[in-house]
Amino acid sequence: MGKIYKPLHVGISVYNMDEAIKWYEKNLDFKVIKDDYIPPIKARIVFIKNGDFEIELFQYDKPKSLPEDRLFPNIDLQTVGTKHVAFLTDDMKALKEKLIANGVDIAHEVIMEGNPVMFIRDNSGVLIEFIQK
């Protein structure tokens, strides 16, 4: 059986690629590493990277709207399927201050097992989680 090593990337569909790239660069320090248009699927695909982790952004020519339930962490978790990407942070307070200063939508905050947890929404409404352990 083949060995599984580590997560390689996560895919996120967005409404507007150029705005999404700016948002991920400004707020999460990702940089573009590949940008292509794939005619058979009618989508622009951009890989962005921070450290060893990549996000594959998709912008379809005719994107479908994000269902409203997907905007709220505790409601979204009730629906079967992939939910969000989570990042470890060493300073939740500083991260939150940066995100607030940039006008980022904070969806939910909680302390879980003594660890601060924060969910935000990207500029397409996609949930992203941060945990400080």
C-alpha positions in Angstrom: 0.0 0.0 0.0 1.3 3.5 -0.8 2.4 5.7 2.0 0.5 8.9 2.7 2.9 11.7 3.6 1.3 15.0 4.5 -1.5 17.3 3.3 -0.5 18.8 -0.1 -3.2 21.4 -0.7 -6.9 22.3 -0.3 -9.2 23.5 -3.0 -11.4 26.6 -2.6 -13.8 28.0 -5.2 -14.1 31.8 -5.3 -16.3 34.3 -7.1 -13.5 36.7 -8.3 -10.0 35.3 -8.6 -8.1 38.6 -8.7 -9.9 39.8 -5.5 -9.3 36.4 -3.8 -5.6 36.5 -4.6 -5.3 40.0 -3.1 -7.3 38.9 0.0 -5.1 35.8 0.6 -1.9 37.8 0.1 -2.9 40.6 2.3 -4.5 38.6 5.2 -2.8 35.2 5.2 0.6 35.9 3.5 0.0 33.5 0.5 1.8 34.1 -2.8 0.8 33.0 -6.3 2.9 30.2 -7.7 0.8 29.1 -10.7 -2.0 30.7 -12.7 -3.8 28.9 -15.5 -7.1 28.8 -17.4 -8.4 25.3 -18.1 -10.8 25.4 -21.1 -12.4 21.9 -20.7 -13.8 22.8 -17.2 -14.2 26.6 -18.0 -12.3 27.7 -14.9 -9.2 29.7 -13.9 -7.1 27.8 -11.4 -4.5 29.5 -9.3 -2.2 27.9 -6.8 -1.1 30.1 -3.8 1.5 29.1 -1.2 2.5 29.9 2.3 5.4 27.9 3.7 4.9 24.3 2.6 1.1 24.6 2.3 -0.8 25.4 -0.9 -4.4 26.4 -1.7 -5.8 25.7 -5.1 -8.2 28.5 -5.9 -10.9 27.9 -8.6 -12.9 30.6 -10.4 -15.5 29.0 -12.7 -16.9 31.1 -15.6 -20.4 30.6 -14.0 -19.9 30.0 -10.3 -22.7 28.8 -8.1 -23.5 30.8 -5.0 -22.3 29.6 -1.6 -25.3 28.2 0.4 -26.1 30.4 3.4 -25.7 27.5 5.8 -22.0 27.3 4.8 -21.4 30.8 6.3 -21.9 29.7 9.9 -19.5 27.2 11.5 -21.9 25.5 13.9 -24.6 25.1 11.2 -22.2 24.1 8.4 -20.7 21.3 10.6 -24.1 19.5 10.6 -24.0 19.0 6.8 -21.9 16.0 5.6 -18.8 16.9 3.6 -15.6 18.8 3.8 -15.9 21.9 6.1 -12.9 24.2 6.3 -9.1 24.5 6.4 -7.6 25.1 9.8 -4.3 26.9 10.5 -2.1 26.9 13.6 -1.1 30.3 14.9 1.3 31.2 17.7 -0.4 34.5 18.6 -4.2 34.6 18.1 -4.4 38.2 19.6 -2.0 39.6 17.0 -3.6 37.7 14.2 -7.1 38.9 15.2 -5.8 42.5 15.4 -4.4 42.3 11.9 -7.5 40.7 10.4 -9.8 43.3 12.1 -7.6 46.1 10.8 -8.0 44.7 7.3 -11.8 44.5 7.7 -11.9 40.6 7.7 -15.3 39.1 8.7 -14.8 37.2 12.0 -17.5 34.5 12.1 -17.0 32.8 15.4 -14.6 32.7 18.4 -14.5 30.1 21.2 -12.1 28.6 23.7 -11.9 24.8 23.1 -9.9 22.7 25.6 -8.2 25.9 26.8 -7.2 26.9 23.2 -8.4 30.0 21.4 -10.2 29.2 18.2 -11.4 31.7 15.6 -13.3 31.2 12.4 -13.2 33.9 9.7 -14.8 34.2 6.3 -12.7 35.0 3.2 -13.9 37.4 0.6 -16.1 34.7 -1.0 -17.6 33.7 2.4 -15.5 30.5 2.8 -14.8 29.6 6.4 -11.2 29.4 7.6 -10.2 28.3 11.2 -7.3 29.4 13.3 -6.2 27.6 16.5 -3.6 28.6 19.1 -2.4 25.7 21.1 
